[in-house]
Amino acid sequence: MIRETNYDHLFESQKQYRLLLDCMAKPGVIAKLDSDINVPDGLNKASALVAFALLNSDVCFCNTMNQEALNAYFITNTSASPAESDVADFIFVNGAKPDVKKVSVAKMGLPAYPESGAFIIIDVNQISESPLQDAIKFVLTGPGVKETKDIYVVGISIALLEAILERNVEYPLGVDTIITDKSGAVFCIPRSNKFKYQE
């Protein structure tokens, strides 16, 4: 169980929260999340910082990766509670080796409260605005995007992308997606935006 003593939960979490808000308002914009923290194996540092910015004692999360260590880490540092994926507010996923079944039952919100749908936080190897070898090309459209926006992602499963697309068929219901890489890069795809992918 690791308590992050060097992390300023008030100042740093607010800074990262503002960055995430900007990324949600401008889908496909790549931001950088960084801090002096020591995350457990199997989790991108940027995904931990997303958790620090968004999780608190009022929400619950589902971690589909290194469960015991990451559950203890999130509980200690955010006070959020672990839950099954069908009721979790936040679901953390390994992009290359996802538990697709858990994503496929993620909360989509209710007609009166569509914002109550889940956030899917995905760890990948690399994110770039320029083509990369072995990357999946995302083509984003919708609010906050001028015509289209291309993003290249290495280390994400097609089955995972299909599960997210399936959850977002009935807009305004759906899930919001946050993707982070090993360098600290992050970009967002709100449920209000559409994306296509190319291998």
Beta strands, then each sheet from edge to edge (+ up, - down):
strand 1: 31-32
strand 2: 60-63
strand 3: 81-82
strand 4: 90-94
strand 5: 119-123
strand 6: 126-128
strand 7: 136-141
strand 8: 149-154
strand 9: 176-180
strand 10: 185-189
strand 11: 194-198
sheet 1: 1+ 10- 9+ 5+ 4+ 2+ 3+
sheet 2: 6+ 8- 7+ 11-
end
